[in-house]
Amino acid sequence: MPFYKTKILNREISLEYDEKDETKIIDSINLINEKIDNKLQIPKYSNGKISDTILLSLLSIELQAELLEKINIQKNSEVKDAKYEEYIKYNLKLKDQILKLEKEKKNLENEKTELDQEFYEINKKVEDLIHIIKNSYYE
């Protein structure tokens, strides 16, 4: 395993890491040094009244708070994703019901058309019979 040598608060640190984590380690250390530099720009931290340990502790707390916030955001996102999936499933179910009802409606319309046709034919026969009866009565 390779080692990465760096400085944090002017102290040399040597870290052992997996090669696949090299970029992650370097980026993390750079972020820590950047945050320390930012903290040291604040007078209450830069006037020598705060120890390196306290400064690192404050930084650790700050980074942990950021991490927890991101975890909470991710959890909320996962909950929203789950609800979204649930809505999609429900939407698909409703679409299936709509298609089924449309098909049923079409079948009913076809039946109505057939019944209308039968009614027309029956009505025509009744009118023909009435006509025949009238004609036979007047003869």
C-alpha positions as CSV (number, residue, x, y, z in Angstrom):
1,M,0.0,0.0,0.0
2,P,1.4,3.4,-0.9
3,F,1.9,6.3,1.6
4,Y,0.8,9.9,1.1
5,K,2.8,12.5,2.9
6,T,1.1,15.8,3.6
7,K,1.0,18.7,6.1
8,I,-1.9,19.6,8.3
9,L,-1.4,22.6,10.6
10,N,2.3,22.6,9.7
11,R,2.7,19.0,10.9
12,E,3.7,16.3,8.5
13,I,1.4,13.4,8.3
14,S,1.9,10.1,6.5
15,L,-1.2,8.2,5.4
16,E,-1.4,4.7,4.1
17,Y,-4.1,4.2,1.5
18,D,-5.5,2.0,-1.2
19,E,-4.6,3.1,-4.7
20,K,-8.2,3.3,-5.6
21,D,-8.7,5.9,-2.8
22,E,-5.8,8.2,-3.8
23,T,-7.9,10.9,-5.3
24,K,-10.4,10.8,-2.4
25,I,-7.6,11.1,0.2
26,I,-5.9,14.0,-1.6
27,D,-9.2,15.8,-2.1
28,S,-10.1,15.3,1.5
29,I,-6.8,16.6,2.8
30,N,-7.0,19.6,0.5
31,L,-10.5,20.3,1.8
32,I,-9.3,20.0,5.4
33,N,-6.4,22.4,4.8
34,E,-8.7,24.8,3.0
35,K,-11.2,24.8,5.9
36,I,-8.3,25.3,8.4
37,D,-7.1,28.3,6.3
38,N,-10.6,29.7,6.3
39,K,-10.9,29.3,10.1
40,L,-7.5,30.9,10.6
41,Q,-8.8,34.0,8.7
42,I,-11.2,34.5,11.6
43,P,-9.5,36.6,14.3
44,K,-10.7,34.6,17.3
45,Y,-8.9,31.5,15.8
46,S,-5.8,33.2,14.4
47,N,-4.6,35.1,17.4
48,G,-2.9,32.1,19.0
49,K,-5.5,31.6,21.8
50,I,-6.8,28.4,20.3
51,S,-4.8,25.2,20.1
52,D,-4.4,23.0,17.1
53,T,-6.3,20.3,18.8
54,I,-9.3,22.5,19.4
55,L,-9.1,23.9,15.9
56,L,-9.1,20.3,14.5
57,S,-11.9,19.4,16.9
58,L,-14.0,22.3,15.6
59,L,-13.2,21.4,12.1
60,S,-14.2,17.8,12.8
61,I,-17.5,18.9,14.2
62,E,-18.2,21.2,11.3
63,L,-17.3,18.4,8.8
64,Q,-19.5,15.9,10.7
65,A,-22.4,18.4,10.7
66,E,-22.0,18.8,6.9
67,L,-21.9,15.0,6.5
68,L,-25.0,14.5,8.6
69,E,-26.8,17.2,6.5
70,K,-25.9,15.4,3.3
71,I,-27.0,12.1,4.8
72,N,-30.4,13.7,5.7
73,I,-30.7,15.2,2.3
74,Q,-30.0,11.7,0.8
75,K,-32.5,10.0,3.0
76,N,-35.1,12.6,2.1
77,S,-34.3,12.1,-1.5
78,E,-34.7,8.3,-1.1
79,V,-38.0,8.8,0.6
80,K,-39.1,11.1,-2.3
81,D,-37.9,8.6,-4.8
82,A,-39.8,5.8,-3.0
83,K,-43.0,8.0,-3.1
84,Y,-42.4,8.8,-6.7
85,E,-42.1,5.1,-7.6
86,E,-45.3,4.5,-5.6
87,Y,-47.1,7.3,-7.6
88,I,-45.8,5.8,-10.8
89,K,-47.2,2.4,-9.9
90,Y,-50.5,3.9,-8.9
91,N,-50.6,5.9,-12.1
92,L,-49.9,2.8,-14.2
93,K,-52.7,1.0,-12.3
94,L,-55.1,3.9,-13.0
95,K,-54.1,3.9,-16.7
96,D,-54.8,0.1,-16.8
97,Q,-58.2,0.8,-15.3
98,I,-58.9,3.6,-17.8
99,L,-58.0,1.3,-20.7
100,K,-60.2,-1.5,-19.3
101,L,-63.1,1.0,-18.9
102,E,-62.6,2.4,-22.4
103,K,-62.7,-1.1,-23.8
104,E,-65.8,-1.9,-21.8
105,K,-67.4,1.4,-23.0
106,K,-66.6,0.5,-26.6
107,N,-68.2,-3.0,-26.1
108,L,-71.3,-1.3,-24.5
109,E,-71.5,1.1,-27.4
110,N,-71.3,-1.8,-29.9
111,E,-74.1,-3.6,-28.0
112,K,-76.2,-0.4,-28.0
113,T,-75.7,-0.1,-31.7
114,E,-76.7,-3.7,-32.3
115,L,-79.8,-3.2,-30.0
116,D,-80.7,0.0,-31.8
117,Q,-80.5,-1.9,-35.1
118,E,-82.7,-4.7,-33.7
119,F,-85.1,-2.1,-32.3
120,Y,-85.3,-0.4,-35.7
121,E,-86.0,-3.7,-37.5
122,I,-88.6,-4.7,-35.0
123,N,-90.2,-1.2,-35.2
124,K,-90.2,-1.5,-39.0
125,K,-91.9,-4.9,-38.8
126,V,-94.5,-3.5,-36.4
127,E,-95.2,-0.6,-38.7
128,D,-95.5,-2.9,-41.7
129,L,-98.0,-5.0,-39.7
130,I,-99.9,-1.9,-38.7
131,H,-100.0,-0.9,-42.4
132,I,-101.2,-4.4,-43.4
133,I,-103.9,-4.3,-40.7
134,K,-105.1,-0.9,-41.8
135,N,-105.2,-1.9,-45.4
136,S,-107.1,-5.0,-44.7
137,Y,-109.6,-3.1,-42.5
138,Y,-110.4,-0.6,-45.2
139,E,-110.9,-3.2,-47.9
